[in-house]
């Protein structure tokens, strides 16, 4: 007699649905009624260190909390527009939900709207498109809003100014801003307007400092948004000393730097492969009680591994373990040890010794192969210490 095979577990069924494993020979696809020919057993994939990919993995993500500028070569390039798009307000304003096309436009929205609601929806669509960096949609929606005779508030105008500055030029954005303000009684430039203009400076420190001078002439005080954009301009220009000096300027002006302020400098350093600068700013950030979160530590660790900066790796590892209270300590320490011991060239012996010392403090038991590499590193660093350990 035939023994009825055991059904697949819920975990195996989810893995099958995601295509992570092959079905066993007795498995039947739901609703098919036919036996799926495959491997005779189900093997679940081994989970690695999900938060820290290997050195051959894709480029690490940026540290959370800071908006990154567009890729090089695209800062002043306007987004492509689809041909023959409808220009009337009712056709391009999001209705129940914004239907974004492949080109970033908002054409093709559906659903009926109440009378007089197009202007409000257009303003919401402009602010949402600005948040998502779809500047072509911002320009399109604002021009349609203006053509319809609907009024726009200061935030919507700043979004339009930012879109012109980023996709065209800061000079054109200033002209557009002045023309728009001349038609609006009681409205003038604010710190948010200058932050929008600074967004289009890229790495041009001269233009950024000119805008800062104009703002002071108008009696406007720089706020957090202005300082953040100024820091981004300095890091894009690889002037990290000026970026760090901005922190002191902020405090002098009564504006406290936030974690996002430090993240902008650190991300700029990583973007230019300046691991030493990123490490210096990270240490200063922690000393000033701006502690990164777990996700930020993991992402910075990826970058320090990519740039082969041992001190940065150890700082992120220790900070991460402090936040987790020891959870996953063995996995993360083992990962860094494996990365170091499997290098083609000579591994960093001080780093191996430091990882071993951290494992000892955390009570982590290393694999015997990793301990062999650790003992070899300690032997090279101090033969007498090796003799004491081997007794």
LOLUMVEX-329506 format. One record per residue (C-alpha): x negated, y negated, z. Coordinates in steps of 0.5 Angstrom, whole numbers, padded with zeros to 4 digits, always signed. Each point is the difference from the previous one (the first is absolute). Last residue first. Example, Ala and Ser with C-alpha at 12.3 -4.5 7.8 and 13.67 -1.06 7.14 Angstrom:
<padrens>
-0027+0002+0014 +0002+0007+0002 
</padrens>
This chain:
<padrens>
-0097-0054+0055 +0002-0003-0007 +0003-0006+0003 -0007-0002+0004 -0004+0002-0006 +0004-0004-0005 -0001-0006+0005 -0007+0001-0001 +0000+0000-0007 +0003-0007-0001 +0003-0003-0006 -0002+0006-0005 +0003+0005+0006 +0006-0004+0001 +0002+0000-0008 -0002+0008+0000 +0005+0001+0006 +0005-0004-0003 +0000+0004-0006 +0000+0006+0003 +0006-0002+0005 +0004-0002-0007 -0001+0008-0002 +0002+0002+0007 +0007-0004-0001 +0000-0006+0005 +0004+0000+0007 +0002-0007+0002 +0000-0002+0007 +0001-0007-0002 -0007-0002+0003 -0003+0006-0003 +0003-0002-0007 -0002-0007+0001 -0008+0002+0001 +0001+0005-0006 +0002-0006-0004 -0006-0004+0002 -0005+0005-0001 +0003+0001-0007 +0000-0007-0001 -0007-0001+0003 -0002+0006-0005 +0002-0003-0007 +0001+0005-0004 -0006+0002-0005 +0003+0000-0008 +0005+0004-0002 +0005-0002+0005 +0003+0006+0004 -0002-0001+0007 +0003-0007-0001 +0007+0001-0002 +0000+0006+0004 -0001-0004+0006 +0005-0005-0002 +0005+0005-0001 -0002+0004+0007 +0001-0007+0004 +0007-0001-0004 +0002+0007+0002 -0002+0001+0007 +0003-0007+0002 +0006+0001-0003 +0004-0002+0006 -0005-0003+0005 +0004-0006+0003 +0002-0002-0007 -0001-0007+0001 -0007+0001+0003 -0002+0006-0006 +0002-0006-0005 -0005-0005+0003 -0006+0006+0001 +0001+0002-0007 +0000-0007-0003 -0006-0002+0004 -0003+0006-0002 +0001-0001-0008 -0002-0007+0001 -0007+0002+0003 -0001+0005-0005 +0001-0004-0007 +0000+0005-0006 +0005-0005-0004 +0005+0005-0001 +0000+0002+0007 +0000-0007+0002 +0006-0001-0005 +0004+0007+0003 -0001-0003+0007 +0003-0006-0001 +0006+0003-0003 +0000+0005+0006 -0001-0006+0005 +0006-0004-0003 +0005+0005+0000 -0002+0001+0008 +0001-0007+0001 -0005-0005+0000 -0002-0004+0007 +0000-0007+0000 -0003-0002+0007 -0005-0004-0002 -0006+0005+0001 +0004+0005-0005 +0001-0006-0005 -0008-0001+0001 -0002+0007-0001 +0005+0001-0006 -0003-0007-0003 -0007+0003+0000 +0002+0007-0002 +0003-0003-0007 -0006-0005-0001 -0005+0007+0001 +0005+0003-0005 -0001-0005-0006 +0003+0004-0005 +0003-0006-0004 +0007+0003+0001 -0002+0002+0007 -0002-0007+0002 +0007-0003-0002 +0003+0005+0004 -0003-0001+0006 +0001-0008-0001 +0007+0001-0001 +0001+0005+0005 -0003-0005+0005 +0006-0005-0002 +0005+0006+0001 -0002+0001+0007 +0002-0007+0002 -0005-0006+0000 +0003-0005+0005 +0002-0007-0003 -0001-0006+0004 -0005-0004-0005 -0006+0002+0004 +0002+0007+0000 +0001+0000-0007 -0006-0003-0002 -0004+0005+0004 +0003+0005-0004 -0001-0003-0006 -0008+0000+0001 +0001+0008-0001 +0003-0002-0007 -0006-0005-0001 -0005+0006+0002 +0003+0005-0005 -0001-0004-0006 +0001+0006-0005 +0005-0005-0004 +0006+0005+0001 -0002-0001+0007 +0000-0007+0000 +0007+0000-0004 +0003+0005+0005 -0002-0004+0006 +0003-0006-0003 +0007+0004-0001 +0000+0002+0007 -0002-0007+0002 +0006-0003-0003 +0005+0005+0002 -0002-0001+0007 +0001-0007+0000 -0004-0006-0003 +0003-0007+0003 +0003-0005-0005 -0002-0007+0000 +0000-0001-0007 -0007-0001+0000 -0001+0006+0003 +0004+0004-0005 -0004-0003-0005 -0007+0002+0003 +0003+0007+0000 +0002+0000-0007 -0007-0003-0002 -0003+0006+0005 +0003+0005-0004 -0002-0003-0007 -0007+0000+0002 +0000+0007+0003 +0003+0004-0007 +0000+0007+0002 +0007+0001-0002 +0003-0007+0001 +0007+0002-0002 +0002+0002+0007 -0002-0007+0003 +0006-0003-0004 +0005+0004+0004 -0004-0002+0007 +0001-0007-0002 +0007+0001-0001 +0001+0003+0007 -0004-0006+0003 +0005-0004-0003 +0001-0004-0006 +0006-0005+0000 +0008+0001+0000 +0005-0006+0002 +0002-0001-0007 -0001+0005-0005 -0001-0002-0007 -0007-0003+0001 -0002+0007+0004 +0001+0004-0006 -0005-0004-0004 -0005+0000+0005 +0000+0007+0001 +0000+0001-0008 -0006-0004+0000 -0003+0003+0006 +0001+0007-0003 -0003-0002-0007 -0007-0002+0004 +0000+0007+0004 +0001+0004-0006 +0004+0005-0004 +0002+0006+0003 -0002-0001+0007 +0001-0008+0000 +0007+0001-0003 +0002+0006+0004 -0002-0004+0006 +0004-0006-0002 +0006+0004-0001 +0000+0003+0007 -0001-0007+0003 +0006-0002-0004 +0004+0006+0003 -0003-0002+0007 +0002-0007-0001 +0007+0001-0001 +0003+0000-0007 +0006-0003-0003 +0005+0003-0006 +0000-0004-0006 +0000+0006-0005 -0006-0002-0003 -0004+0000+0007 +0002+0007+0002 -0002+0003-0007 -0007-0003+0001 +0000+0002+0007 +0002+0007-0003 -0005+0001-0005 -0006-0003+0004 +0001+0005+0006 +0001+0006-0005 -0007-0002-0003 -0002+0000+0007 +0001+0007+0002 -0004+0000+0006 +0004+0004+0004 +0002-0006+0005 +0000-0005-0006 +0006+0005-0003 +0003+0000+0007 +0000-0008+0000 +0003-0001-0007 +0005+0006+0001 +0003-0004+0006 +0000-0006-0003 +0003+0003-0006 +0006+0003+0004 +0001-0007+0003 +0001-0003-0006 +0004+0005-0003 +0005+0001+0005 +0004-0006-0002 +0006+0004-0002 +0000+0007+0003 -0004+0006-0004 +0001+0006-0004 -0005+0005-0001 -0006+0001-0004 -0007-0002-0001 -0003+0001-0007 -0006-0005+0001 -0004-0001+0006 -0007+0000-0003 -0006+0004+0002 -0002+0003-0007 +0003+0007+0002 +0006-0003+0002 +0003-0002+0007 +0007+0001+0002 +0001-0005+0006 +0006+0003+0004 +0007-0002+0001 -0001-0006-0005 -0007-0002-0002 +0000-0006-0005 -0002+0001-0007 +0006+0001-0004 +0004-0005+0005 -0005-0006-0001 -0001+0000-0008 -0006+0002-0003 +0001+0007-0003 -0006+0004-0002 -0002+0000-0007 -0007+0002+0001 -0002+0003+0006 -0005-0005+0004 -0007+0002+0002 -0003-0003+0006 -0004-0006+0000 -0008+0001+0001 -0003-0005+0005 -0001+0005+0005 -0001+0006-0005 -0007+0000-0001 -0002+0003+0007 +0006+0004+0003 +0005-0004+0003 -0001-0003+0007 +0001+0004+0006 +0005-0001+0005 -0003+0001+0007 +0004+0004+0006 -0003+0007-0002 -0007+0001-0001 -0001+0002-0008 +0001+0007-0003 -0006+0004-0001 -0002+0002-0007 +0002+0007-0002 -0003+0006+0003 -0007+0003-0001 -0002-0003+0006 +0005+0004+0004 +0006-0003+0002 +0001-0002+0007 +0008-0001+0003 +0002+0007-0003 -0006+0004+0003 +0001+0006-0003 +0006+0004+0000 -0001+0007-0003 +0005+0002-0005 +0005+0005+0001 -0001+0007-0003 +0006+0004-0002 -0001+0007-0002 +0001+0004-0006 -0002-0005-0005 +0006-0002-0005 +0005+0003-0005 +0007-0004+0002 +0005+0005+0001 +0007-0002-0003 +0006-0002+0003 -0001-0007-0002 +0004-0004+0005 -0006-0001+0005 -0006+0003-0003 -0001+0007+0003 -0006+0003+0004 -0002+0007-0001 -0007-0001-0003 -0002-0006+0004 +0001-0007-0002 -0006-0004-0002 -0002-0006+0005 -0001-0007+0000 +0006-0001-0005 +0004-0005+0005 +0006+0005-0001 -0005+0006+0002 -0003-0004+0006 +0007-0002+0003 +0003+0008-0001 -0007+0002+0003 +0002-0004+0006 +0007+0002+0001 -0002+0007+0000 +0000+0005-0006 +0005+0006+0000 -0003+0007+0003 +0000+0005-0006 +0005+0006+0001 -0004+0006+0000 +0002+0005-0005 +0002+0007+0001 
</padrens>
